[in-house]
Amino acid sequence: MPGPGWRRRRGRGRPCKPRLLGAIPQIKQFVPIIPSGTPSRVLPDPVFITYDEYEALRLIDYEGLTQEEAGLRMGVSRGTIWRLVQSARQKVISALVEGREIRIIPTSSAKLPDSLQTVSGTKE
């Protein structure tokens, strides 16, 4: 039986491994500003980025870590980091090009390290 933090998928397959986060993002939504004078239009559906994708993007692009270093910090393989970063980058660029809102949402596989849970007092 998997340990705490592991979740079961519906049906067959291996359960997702918990992914460690450095911190929960404080800002969870970005909304494009429509310049005044442009014709009003219906905004397209928002883009949803998971905590896992956000953390991988933060470690690779913001902190400048290698995929291997980021994988060690998050407790996952380098391949998983690559897939998370690739997915997050594609979502961010589509939001920028198409003028879509970006929302950062929690996932059940993301968790804070035990040291941060006791300091911040939050468990998400």
N, CA, C and O atoms as a MOPAC input file, in Angstrom:
PM7 MOZYME 1SCF
protein

 N      0.85300 1    -1.19300 1     0.00000 1
 C      0.00000 1     0.00000 1     0.00000 1
 C      0.88400 1     1.23600 1     0.00000 1
 O      1.84400 1     1.29800 1     0.76700 1
 N      0.58800 1     2.21600 1    -0.83500 1
 C      1.38800 1     3.43200 1    -0.88600 1
 C      1.33200 1     4.19900 1     0.42200 1
 O      0.36800 1     4.09500 1     1.18000 1
 N      2.39000 1     4.97800 1     0.67600 1
 C      2.46400 1     5.77400 1     1.89000 1
 C      1.60600 1     7.02200 1     1.80100 1
 O      0.89600 1     7.22600 1     0.81600 1
 N      1.67100 1     7.86000 1     2.83200 1
 C      0.87900 1     9.09200 1     2.81700 1
 C      1.31100 1     9.99700 1     1.67900 1
 O      2.49300 1    10.06000 1     1.33900 1
 N      0.36300 1    10.68700 1     1.10000 1
 C      0.65300 1    11.59400 1     0.00300 1
 C      0.44200 1    10.97200 1    -1.36500 1
 O      0.29700 1    11.68200 1    -2.36000 1
 N      0.42400 1     9.65400 1    -1.41700 1
 C      0.18600 1     8.98200 1    -2.69000 1
 C     -1.30600 1     8.94500 1    -2.91900 1
 O     -2.08300 1     8.78700 1    -1.97700 1
 N     -1.70100 1     9.08700 1    -4.14100 1
 C     -3.13100 1     9.01500 1    -4.44000 1
 C     -3.36400 1     7.90200 1    -5.44000 1
 O     -2.48900 1     7.56800 1    -6.23900 1
 N     -4.51500 1     7.35500 1    -5.38700 1
 C     -4.88600 1     6.28100 1    -6.30500 1
 C     -5.56500 1     6.86500 1    -7.53000 1
 O     -6.39400 1     7.76900 1    -7.42800 1
 N     -5.20800 1     6.34500 1    -8.66600 1
 C     -5.89200 1     6.72700 1    -9.88500 1
 C     -7.13500 1     5.88100 1   -10.02100 1
 O     -7.26200 1     4.82300 1    -9.40400 1
 N     -8.03400 1     6.35600 1   -10.82500 1
 C     -9.19900 1     5.52600 1   -11.12800 1
 C     -8.75400 1     4.49000 1   -12.13000 1
 O     -8.19600 1     4.82500 1   -13.17500 1
 N     -8.99100 1     3.26600 1   -11.82400 1
 C     -8.60700 1     2.21600 1   -12.74800 1
 C     -7.18000 1     1.75900 1   -12.51800 1
 O     -6.66200 1     1.81000 1   -11.40300 1
 N     -6.56300 1     1.31700 1   -13.58900 1
 C     -5.24300 1     0.72700 1   -13.49600 1
 C     -4.15500 1     1.77900 1   -13.59300 1
 O     -4.39400 1     2.93600 1   -13.93900 1
 N     -2.97000 1     1.33600 1   -13.27800 1
 C     -1.81700 1     2.21200 1   -13.40500 1
 C     -1.18200 1     2.51600 1   -12.06200 1
 O     -1.74200 1     2.26200 1   -10.99600 1
 N     -0.02000 1     3.05700 1   -12.16600 1
 C      0.75600 1     3.39500 1   -10.98900 1
 C      0.25400 1     4.71600 1   -10.39800 1
 O     -0.04600 1     5.64300 1   -11.15100 1
 N      0.15500 1     4.82100 1    -9.07800 1
 C     -0.28100 1     6.08500 1    -8.47900 1
 C      0.79500 1     7.16000 1    -8.65300 1
 O      1.97400 1     6.84300 1    -8.81400 1
 N      0.38500 1     8.43300 1    -8.61800 1
 C      1.32700 1     9.53800 1    -8.75000 1
 C      2.17700 1     9.65300 1    -7.49100 1
 O      1.68600 1     9.48800 1    -6.37500 1
 N      3.45300 1     9.93700 1    -7.69000 1
 C      4.37900 1    10.14700 1    -6.58500 1
 C      4.18500 1    11.57000 1    -6.05700 1
 O      3.99500 1    12.48900 1    -6.85400 1
 N      4.22800 1    11.77800 1    -4.74700 1
 C      4.08500 1    13.14000 1    -4.22500 1
 C      5.20700 1    14.03300 1    -4.73400 1
 O      6.35100 1    13.59200 1    -4.84400 1
 N      4.89100 1    15.27600 1    -5.04300 1
 C      5.86400 1    16.23800 1    -5.56100 1
 C      6.03500 1    17.34400 1    -4.54300 1
 O      5.06600 1    17.99600 1    -4.15500 1
 N      7.26800 1    17.55700 1    -4.11000 1
 C      7.55000 1    18.54600 1    -3.07200 1
 C      7.59100 1    19.95100 1    -3.64900 1
 O      8.18900 1    20.19000 1    -4.69800 1
 N      6.95200 1    20.87000 1    -2.95400 1
 C      6.93300 1    22.27200 1    -3.35800 1
 C      7.81700 1    23.07600 1    -2.41900 1
 O      7.90300 1    22.77500 1    -1.22900 1
 N      8.47500 1    24.10000 1    -2.95400 1
 C      9.25800 1    24.99900 1    -2.11000 1
 C      8.34800 1    25.87400 1    -1.26300 1
 O      8.63700 1    26.15100 1    -0.09900 1
 N      7.24400 1    26.30700 1    -1.86200 1
 C      6.26000 1    27.14500 1    -1.17200 1
 C      4.98700 1    27.16900 1    -2.00500 1
 O      5.01200 1    26.92300 1    -3.21100 1
 N      3.88800 1    27.46600 1    -1.35200 1
 C      2.62400 1    27.64800 1    -2.05500 1
 C      2.65600 1    29.03900 1    -2.68900 1
 O      2.98200 1    30.00900 1    -2.00500 1
 N      2.32500 1    29.16400 1    -3.98100 1
 C      2.35600 1    30.48800 1    -4.60800 1
 C      1.38900 1    31.45800 1    -3.92400 1
 O      0.24400 1    31.10800 1    -3.63700 1
 N      1.86300 1    32.67800 1    -3.66800 1
 C      1.03200 1    33.68900 1    -3.02000 1
 C      0.03400 1    34.29900 1    -3.99800 1
 O     -1.10700 1    34.58700 1    -3.63500 1
 N      0.46800 1    34.49400 1    -5.23200 1
 C     -0.40600 1    35.04800 1    -6.26600 1
 C     -0.89500 1    33.88400 1    -7.10600 1
 O     -0.09000 1    33.11400 1    -7.63100 1
 N     -2.20600 1    33.74700 1    -7.23700 1
 C     -2.77000 1    32.57100 1    -7.90000 1
 C     -3.56500 1    32.91000 1    -9.15100 1
 O     -4.23700 1    32.04900 1    -9.71900 1
 N     -3.48700 1    34.17700 1    -9.58500 1
 C     -4.27700 1    34.55700 1   -10.75100 1
 C     -3.63300 1    35.75200 1   -11.45500 1
 O     -3.21000 1    36.71000 1   -10.80800 1
 N     -3.56200 1    35.68600 1   -12.78300 1
 C     -3.08500 1    36.77900 1   -13.61800 1
 C     -4.15400 1    37.04600 1   -14.65900 1
 O     -4.63000 1    36.13000 1   -15.33000 1
 N     -4.52600 1    38.31800 1   -14.78800 1
 C     -5.59800 1    38.68100 1   -15.70600 1
 C     -5.06400 1    39.70500 1   -16.70000 1
 O     -4.43900 1    40.68500 1   -16.29500 1
 N     -5.29900 1    39.49300 1   -18.00500 1
 C     -4.83000 1    40.47900 1   -18.98400 1
 C     -5.61900 1    41.77800 1   -18.86900 1
 O     -6.80600 1    41.77400 1   -18.54100 1
 N     -4.94800 1    42.87300 1   -19.14000 1
 C     -5.59300 1    44.18000 1   -19.13900 1
 C     -5.91400 1    44.52400 1   -20.58400 1
 O     -5.02200 1    44.60000 1   -21.42900 1
 N     -7.18500 1    44.73000 1   -20.85700 1
 C     -7.62900 1    45.09200 1   -22.20000 1
 C     -7.48500 1    46.61000 1   -22.34000 1
 O     -8.08700 1    47.35400 1   -21.56600 1
 N     -6.70100 1    47.08000 1   -23.30800 1
 C     -6.53300 1    48.52700 1   -23.46200 1
 C     -7.86600 1    49.21200 1   -23.75500 1
 O     -8.72400 1    48.66400 1   -24.44700 1
 N     -8.02100 1    50.42100 1   -23.21500 1
 C     -9.24900 1    51.16800 1   -23.48200 1
 C     -9.27200 1    51.56100 1   -24.95500 1
 O     -8.23000 1    51.80700 1   -25.56100 1
 N    -10.44500 1    51.61300 1   -25.50400 1
 C    -10.59000 1    51.96200 1   -26.90800 1
 C    -10.66100 1    50.74600 1   -27.82500 1
 O    -10.99600 1    50.87800 1   -29.00200 1
 N    -10.34400 1    49.54900 1   -27.29100 1
 C    -10.47600 1    48.35700 1   -28.11800 1
 C    -11.90100 1    47.84700 1   -27.99100 1
 O    -12.51900 1    47.98100 1   -26.93500 1
 N    -12.42100 1    47.26600 1   -29.05500 1
 C    -13.79000 1    46.75900 1   -28.96300 1
 C    -13.89100 1    45.66400 1   -27.90000 1
 O    -13.01900 1    44.80200 1   -27.78600 1
 N    -14.97300 1    45.72100 1   -27.12800 1
 C    -15.14200 1    44.71400 1   -26.08200 1
 C    -15.37800 1    43.35300 1   -26.71800 1
 O    -16.05600 1    43.22400 1   -27.73700 1
 N    -14.80900 1    42.36500 1   -26.09600 1
 C    -14.96300 1    41.00300 1   -26.58800 1
 C    -15.07200 1    40.06600 1   -25.40400 1
 O    -14.70400 1    40.41200 1   -24.28200 1
 N    -15.56600 1    38.91100 1   -25.66200 1
 C    -15.68000 1    37.89700 1   -24.61700 1
 C    -14.29600 1    37.29600 1   -24.39100 1
 O    -13.64500 1    36.84500 1   -25.33300 1
 N    -13.85300 1    37.29500 1   -23.13600 1
 C    -12.54900 1    36.71400 1   -22.83200 1
 C    -12.60600 1    35.19900 1   -22.98800 1
 O    -13.57500 1    34.56400 1   -22.57000 1
 N    -11.56600 1    34.61900 1   -23.59200 1
 C    -11.54600 1    33.16000 1   -23.71600 1
 C    -11.39000 1    32.49300 1   -22.34800 1
 O    -11.09200 1    33.15600 1   -21.35500 1
 N    -11.59000 1    31.20400 1   -22.31000 1
 C    -11.46100 1    30.44900 1   -21.05600 1
 C    -10.06700 1    30.63100 1   -20.47000 1
 O     -9.09800 1    30.79300 1   -21.21100 1
 N     -9.96000 1    30.60600 1   -19.13700 1
 C     -8.63900 1    30.76400 1   -18.51600 1
 C     -7.75900 1    29.53900 1   -18.73600 1
 O     -8.23800 1    28.45500 1   -19.07000 1
 N     -6.46300 1    29.74300 1   -18.54100 1
 C     -5.48300 1    28.66900 1   -18.58500 1
 C     -5.20000 1    28.27600 1   -17.13800 1
 O     -4.97600 1    29.14500 1   -16.29600 1
 N     -5.20800 1    26.98500 1   -16.84100 1
 C     -4.96600 1    26.49700 1   -15.48500 1
 C     -3.58500 1    25.86500 1   -15.40700 1
 O     -3.27600 1    24.93100 1   -16.14600 1
 N     -2.75700 1    26.38400 1   -14.50300 1
 C     -1.42600 1    25.83600 1   -14.25400 1
 C     -1.45600 1    25.22800 1   -12.85800 1
 O     -1.90100 1    25.87400 1   -11.90900 1
 N     -0.98800 1    23.99300 1   -12.72600 1
 C     -0.99600 1    23.32600 1   -11.42600 1
 C      0.19500 1    23.78100 1   -10.58400 1
 O      1.16500 1    24.33100 1   -11.10500 1
 N      0.10600 1    23.54200 1    -9.27800 1
 C      1.21100 1    23.85300 1    -8.38200 1
 C      2.49000 1    23.15000 1    -8.84900 1
 O      3.57400 1    23.72900 1    -8.77900 1
 N      2.36800 1    21.91200 1    -9.32300 1
 C      3.52700 1    21.14600 1    -9.78700 1
 C      4.20500 1    21.86000 1   -10.95400 1
 O      5.42600 1    22.01200 1   -10.97300 1
 N      3.40400 1    22.29600 1   -11.92700 1
 C      3.94500 1    22.98400 1   -13.10200 1
 C      4.56700 1    24.32100 1   -12.70400 1
 O      5.63500 1    24.68700 1   -13.19400 1
 N      3.89800 1    25.03700 1   -11.82200 1
 C      4.41500 1    26.31900 1   -11.33400 1
 C      5.77800 1    26.12700 1   -10.66300 1
 O      6.71900 1    26.87000 1   -10.94000 1
 N      5.87900 1    25.14100 1    -9.79100 1
 C      7.12700 1    24.90200 1    -9.05400 1
 C      8.25400 1    24.50200 1   -10.00200 1
 O      9.37800 1    24.98300 1    -9.85400 1
 N      7.97500 1    23.63600 1   -10.96700 1
 C      8.99900 1    23.23500 1   -11.93000 1
 C      9.46000 1    24.43600 1   -12.75500 1
 O     10.65800 1    24.61400 1   -12.97500 1
 N      8.53200 1    25.24300 1   -13.20400 1
 C      8.85900 1    26.44800 1   -13.97800 1
 C      9.67200 1    27.43100 1   -13.13400 1
 O     10.62300 1    28.03800 1   -13.62600 1
 N      9.29900 1    27.58300 1   -11.88100 1
 C     10.01900 1    28.48400 1   -10.97300 1
 C     11.45800 1    28.02000 1   -10.75800 1
 O     12.38600 1    28.82800 1   -10.80100 1
 N     11.64000 1    26.73200 1   -10.52800 1
 C     12.97700 1    26.20900 1   -10.27200 1
 C     13.87800 1    26.30100 1   -11.50200 1
 O     15.04800 1    26.66700 1   -11.39200 1
 N     13.33400 1    25.96800 1   -12.67200 1
 C     14.14500 1    25.94800 1   -13.89500 1
 C     14.37300 1    27.36400 1   -14.43500 1
 O     15.51700 1    27.76700 1   -14.64000 1
 N     13.31400 1    28.10500 1   -14.66200 1
 C     13.43400 1    29.39900 1   -15.34400 1
 C     13.73800 1    30.56600 1   -14.40300 1
 O     14.42900 1    31.50300 1   -14.80200 1
 N     13.24700 1    30.53200 1   -13.18700 1
 C     13.46100 1    31.65300 1   -12.27000 1
 C     14.74400 1    31.47600 1   -11.46400 1
 O     15.56400 1    32.39000 1   -11.38100 1
 N     14.91600 1    30.28100 1   -10.86500 1
 C     16.10800 1    30.04300 1   -10.04900 1
 C     17.30000 1    29.56800 1   -10.87200 1
 O     18.43100 1    29.59900 1   -10.38800 1
 N     17.06700 1    29.12900 1   -12.10400 1
 C     18.16300 1    28.71800 1   -12.97900 1
 C     18.76600 1    27.36400 1   -12.66100 1
 O     19.92300 1    27.11200 1   -12.99600 1
 N     18.00300 1    26.48500 1   -12.02000 1
 C     18.51200 1    25.14700 1   -11.71900 1
 C     18.47800 1    24.27000 1   -12.96600 1
 O     17.75000 1    24.54900 1   -13.91900 1
 N     19.26700 1    23.21800 1   -12.94400 1
 C     19.17600 1    22.22400 1   -14.01300 1
 C     17.96400 1    21.34600 1   -13.73900 1
 O     17.40400 1    21.36000 1   -12.64300 1
 N     17.57000 1    20.58700 1   -14.74500 1
 C     16.42400 1    19.69700 1   -14.55800 1
 C     16.72800 1    18.65300 1   -13.48500 1
 O     15.84000 1    18.26900 1   -12.72300 1
 N     17.95600 1    18.20100 1   -13.42400 1
 C     18.33500 1    17.20400 1   -12.41800 1
 C     18.23900 1    17.79000 1   -11.00900 1
 O     17.72500 1    17.13800 1   -10.10000 1
 N     18.73600 1    19.02700 1   -10.82500 1
 C     18.66200 1    19.68200 1    -9.51500 1
 C     17.21200 1    19.94200 1    -9.11500 1
 O     16.83300 1    19.74200 1    -7.96100 1
 N     16.41100 1    20.38500 1   -10.07100 1
 C     14.98900 1    20.63000 1    -9.79900 1
 C     14.28100 1    19.33100 1    -9.43100 1
 O     13.43700 1    19.31200 1    -8.53500 1
 N     14.62200 1    18.25300 1   -10.11800 1
 C     14.03800 1    16.94900 1    -9.81700 1
 C     14.36800 1    16.49000 1    -8.40600 1
 O     13.51800 1    15.93000 1    -7.71500 1
 N     15.59400 1    16.72500 1    -7.98400 1
 C     15.98500 1    16.36100 1    -6.61500 1
 C     15.19900 1    17.17400 1    -5.59500 1
 O     14.76200 1    16.63500 1    -4.57800 1
 N     15.01500 1    18.47200 1    -5.85900 1
 C     14.25500 1    19.32300 1    -4.93200 1
 C     12.79400 1    18.90900 1    -4.84600 1
 O     12.19600 1    18.94100 1    -3.77100 1
 N     12.21700 1    18.51800 1    -5.99200 1
 C     10.79200 1    18.16300 1    -6.00200 1
 C     10.55400 1    16.68500 1    -5.70100 1
 O      9.41400 1    16.27000 1    -5.49500 1
 N     11.61600 1    15.89500 1    -5.67500 1
 C     11.47300 1    14.47400 1    -5.37600 1
 C     10.92700 1    13.65800 1    -6.53400 1
 O     10.26500 1    12.64200 1    -6.32200 1
 N     11.20500 1    14.10500 1    -7.77800 1
 C     10.73700 1    13.38800 1    -8.96300 1
 C     11.89200 1    13.25400 1    -9.95800 1
 O     12.97000 1    13.80900 1    -9.74400 1
 N     11.66600 1    12.52500 1   -11.02800 1
 C     12.71400 1    12.30300 1   -12.02200 1
 C     12.90200 1    13.52200 1   -12.91400 1
 O     12.06200 1    14.42000 1   -12.95700 1
 N     14.02100 1    13.52900 1   -13.62400 1
 C     14.31600 1    14.60200 1   -14.56700 1
 C     13.28600 1    14.62600 1   -15.69700 1
 O     12.90800 1    15.69500 1   -16.17800 1
 N     12.83700 1    13.44700 1   -16.11400 1
 C     11.81700 1    13.35800 1   -17.15800 1
 C     10.50100 1    13.98700 1   -16.73200 1
 O      9.83700 1    14.65000 1   -17.52900 1
 N     10.13000 1    13.78300 1   -15.49100 1
 C      8.90100 1    14.39600 1   -14.96900 1
 C      9.03700 1    15.91300 1   -14.95500 1
 O      8.10000 1    16.62400 1   -15.31400 1
 N     10.19300 1    16.40800 1   -14.54300 1
 C     10.44600 1    17.85900 1   -14.55400 1
 C     10.30300 1    18.39100 1   -15.97100 1
 O      9.67100 1    19.42600 1   -16.18400 1
 N     10.88100 1    17.69500 1   -16.94100 1
 C     10.80500 1    18.13700 1   -18.33500 1
 C      9.34800 1    18.24100 1   -18.78900 1
 O      8.96700 1    19.22700 1   -19.41900 1
 N      8.53600 1    17.23600 1   -18.47600 1
 C      7.12500 1    17.26600 1   -18.88600 1
 C      6.37200 1    18.40000 1   -18.20200 1
 O      5.55200 1    19.06600 1   -18.83200 1
 N      6.64300 1    18.62600 1   -16.91800 1
 C      5.97400 1    19.71400 1   -16.19300 1
 C      6.34400 1    21.07600 1   -16.76900 1
 O      5.47300 1    21.92200 1   -16.97300 1
 N      7.63400 1    21.29200 1   -17.03400 1
 C      8.09300 1    22.57700 1   -17.57000 1
 C      7.54200 1    22.79300 1   -18.97600 1
 O      7.09500 1    23.89100 1   -19.31000 1
 N      7.57500 1    21.75900 1   -19.78900 1
 C      7.06600 1    21.86600 1   -21.16100 1
 C      5.58200 1    22.22800 1   -21.15300 1
 O      5.15000 1    23.08800 1   -21.92000 1
 N      4.81200 1    21.58500 1   -20.30000 1
 C      3.38200 1    21.86200 1   -20.19900 1
 C      3.13800 1    23.28700 1   -19.70500 1
 O      2.29900 1    23.99900 1   -20.25700 1
 N      3.87200 1    23.71000 1   -18.66000 1
 C      3.69200 1    25.05300 1   -18.09900 1
 C      4.06700 1    26.13100 1   -19.10400 1
 O      3.36300 1    27.13200 1   -19.23300 1
 N      5.17100 1    25.93300 1   -19.81600 1
 C      5.59400 1    26.93100 1   -20.80600 1
 C      4.55600 1    27.07000 1   -21.91500 1
 O      4.25000 1    28.18100 1   -22.34900 1
 N      4.02000 1    25.95300 1   -22.36800 1
 C      3.02300 1    25.99300 1   -23.44000 1
 C      1.77200 1    26.73400 1   -22.97500 1
 O      1.18600 1    27.50700 1   -23.73400 1
 N      1.36300 1    26.50100 1   -21.73000 1
 C      0.18000 1    27.17000 1   -21.19300 1
 C      0.41200 1    28.67000 1   -21.02600 1
 O     -0.46300 1    29.47100 1   -21.35400 1
 N      1.58300 1    29.05500 1   -20.52100 1
 C      1.87800 1    30.47200 1   -20.31700 1
 C      1.92800 1    31.20400 1   -21.65200 1
 O      1.35100 1    32.28400 1   -21.78000 1
 N      2.60300 1    30.64000 1   -22.64400 1
 C      2.70300 1    31.33000 1   -23.92400 1
 C      1.34900 1    31.41600 1   -24.61400 1
 O      1.05800 1    32.41900 1   -25.26600 1
 N      0.51400 1    30.38700 1   -24.48500 1
 C     -0.81300 1    30.48400 1   -25.09700 1
 C     -1.64700 1    31.56400 1   -24.41000 1
 O     -2.42900 1    32.25300 1   -25.06500 1
 N     -1.48600 1    31.71700 1   -23.09000 1
 C     -2.21000 1    32.76800 1   -22.37100 1
 C     -1.73100 1    34.15100 1   -22.80800 1
 O     -2.54000 1    35.06700 1   -22.95900 1
 N     -0.43000 1    34.30700 1   -23.00900 1
 C      0.10100 1    35.60300 1   -23.43400 1
 C     -0.33100 1    35.95000 1   -24.85800 1
 O     -0.73300 1    37.08100 1   -25.13000 1
 N     -0.25000 1    34.99100 1   -25.75200 1
 C     -0.58800 1    35.24700 1   -27.15400 1
 C     -2.08300 1    35.47300 1   -27.33800 1
 O     -2.48900 1    36.34700 1   -28.10400 1
 N     -2.90300 1    34.69100 1   -26.64200 1
 C     -4.34900 1    34.74000 1   -26.82800 1
 C     -5.05100 1    35.67600 1   -25.84000 1
 O     -6.27100 1    35.82400 1   -25.90200 1
 N     -4.30400 1    36.31100 1   -24.92900 1
 C     -4.90500 1    37.22200 1   -23.96200 1
 C     -5.81100 1    36.51000 1   -22.97100 1
 O     -6.88200 1    37.01200 1   -22.62800 1
 N     -5.38100 1    35.33700 1   -22.51200 1
 C     -6.18900 1    34.55600 1   -21.57800 1
 C     -5.69900 1    34.73900 1   -20.14700 1
 O     -4.52900 1    35.03300 1   -19.90500 1
 N     -6.61100 1    34.56100 1   -19.21900 1
 C     -6.30500 1    34.62400 1   -17.79600 1
 C     -5.51500 1    33.36900 1   -17.41200 1
 O     -5.73600 1    32.29600 1   -17.97300 1
 N     -4.58500 1    33.51100 1   -16.44500 1
 C     -3.83400 1    32.37000 1   -15.92000 1
 C     -4.24600 1    32.16300 1   -14.47500 1
 O     -4.22900 1    33.10300 1   -13.68100 1
 N     -4.61600 1    30.94100 1   -14.13100 1
 C     -4.95000 1    30.58900 1   -12.74400 1
 C     -4.05400 1    29.44900 1   -12.29400 1
 O     -3.86300 1    28.46900 1   -13.01400 1
 N     -3.50200 1    29.59000 1   -11.08400 1
 C     -2.64500 1    28.54900 1   -10.50800 1
 C     -3.48600 1    27.78800 1    -9.50000 1
 O     -4.00900 1    28.36500 1    -8.54700 1
 N     -3.61300 1    26.47200 1    -9.72300 1
 C     -4.52500 1    25.65400 1    -8.92000 1
 C     -3.77100 1    24.52600 1    -8.20600 1
 O     -2.75800 1    24.04500 1    -8.71300 1
 N     -4.25700 1    24.10400 1    -7.03700 1
 C     -3.60600 1    23.01300 1    -6.31200 1
 C     -3.85900 1    21.65600 1    -6.95800 1
 O     -4.82200 1    21.46400 1    -7.70100 1
 N     -2.96400 1    20.72600 1    -6.65100 1
 C     -3.12800 1    19.33100 1    -7.07600 1
 C     -2.95200 1    18.44100 1    -5.86400 1
 O     -2.31100 1    18.82700 1    -4.88600 1
 N     -3.51500 1    17.26700 1    -5.92900 1
 C     -3.41400 1    16.36400 1    -4.78400 1
 C     -2.02700 1    15.75600 1    -4.64700 1
 O     -1.66800 1    15.29300 1    -3.56400 1
 N     -1.23000 1    15.74400 1    -5.73000 1
 C      0.10200 1    15.14200 1    -5.64500 1
 C      1.15600 1    16.12300 1    -5.13700 1
 O      2.27300 1    15.70600 1    -4.83200 1
 N      0.83000 1    17.42400 1    -5.03500 1
 C      1.78600 1    18.42300 1    -4.57200 1
 C      1.69900 1    18.55500 1    -3.05800 1
 O      0.60900 1    18.59400 1    -2.48700 1
 N      2.87300 1    18.62300 1    -2.41100 1
 C      2.87100 1    18.80600 1    -0.96000 1
 C      4.10800 1    19.57400 1    -0.54300 1
 O      5.13800 1    19.53900 1    -1.21600 1
 N      3.98800 1    20.27300 1     0.58400 1
 C      5.11900 1    20.99600 1     1.14300 1
 C      6.00200 1    20.02000 1     1.90900 1
 O      5.49600 1    19.05500 1     2.48300 1
 N      7.31500 1    20.25500 1     1.93000 1
 C      8.17100 1    19.43300 1     2.78400 1
 C      7.75800 1    19.59000 1     4.24100 1
 O      7.20600 1    20.62400 1     4.61800 1
 N      8.01800 1    18.57800 1     5.06300 1
 C      7.62100 1    18.60800 1     6.46900 1
 C      8.17900 1    19.82400 1     7.20200 1
 O      7.50200 1    20.38600 1     8.06300 1
 N      9.40900 1    20.23900 1     6.87400 1
 C     10.00800 1    21.39500 1     7.54600 1
 C      9.21200 1    22.66900 1     7.28400 1
 O      9.07600 1    23.49600 1     8.18600 1
 N      8.68300 1    22.85000 1     6.07900 1
 C      7.89700 1    24.04700 1     5.77200 1
 C      6.49300 1    23.95700 1     6.33600 1
 O      5.90100 1    24.98600 1     6.66300 1
 N      5.94000 1    22.75800 1     6.46100 1
 C      4.58800 1    22.61600 1     7.00300 1
 C      4.55300 1    23.04200 1     8.45900 1
 O      3.59000 1    23.67000 1     8.89700 1
 N      5.58700 1    22.71000 1     9.21300 1
 C      5.57900 1    23.07400 1    10.63600 1
 C      5.85200 1    24.55500 1    10.82300 1
 O      5.33200 1    25.15900 1    11.76100 1
 N      6.66300 1    25.16200 1     9.94500 1
 C      6.97300 1    26.58100 1    10.08000 1
 C      5.77800 1    27.44300 1     9.72100 1
 O      5.41200 1    28.35300 1    10.46600 1
 N      5.16000 1    27.15100 1     8.56000 1
 C      4.06300 1    27.98800 1     8.10700 1
 C      2.73400 1    27.63300 1     8.74900 1
 O      1.82100 1    28.45600 1     8.80600 1
 N      2.63200 1    26.40800 1     9.22900 1
 C      1.40100 1    25.98500 1     9.85700 1
 C      0.28400 1    25.65000 1     8.87600 1
 O     -0.85100 1    25.40200 1     9.28400 1
 N      0.60200 1    25.64200 1     7.59100 1
 C     -0.41600 1    25.32100 1     6.58500 1
 C     -0.10700 1    23.98900 1     5.95000 1
 O      1.04700 1    23.64100 1     5.69900 1
 N     -1.15000 1    23.26900 1     5.70200 1
 C     -1.02700 1    22.01400 1     4.97200 1
 C     -1.99500 1    22.07600 1     3.82000 1
 O     -3.20600 1    22.16900 1     4.01700 1
 N     -1.45600 1    22.02500 1     2.60600 1
 C     -2.34200 1    22.11400 1     1.43600 1
 C     -2.06500 1    20.98600 1     0.50100 1
 O     -2.70400 1    20.87900 1    -0.54500 1

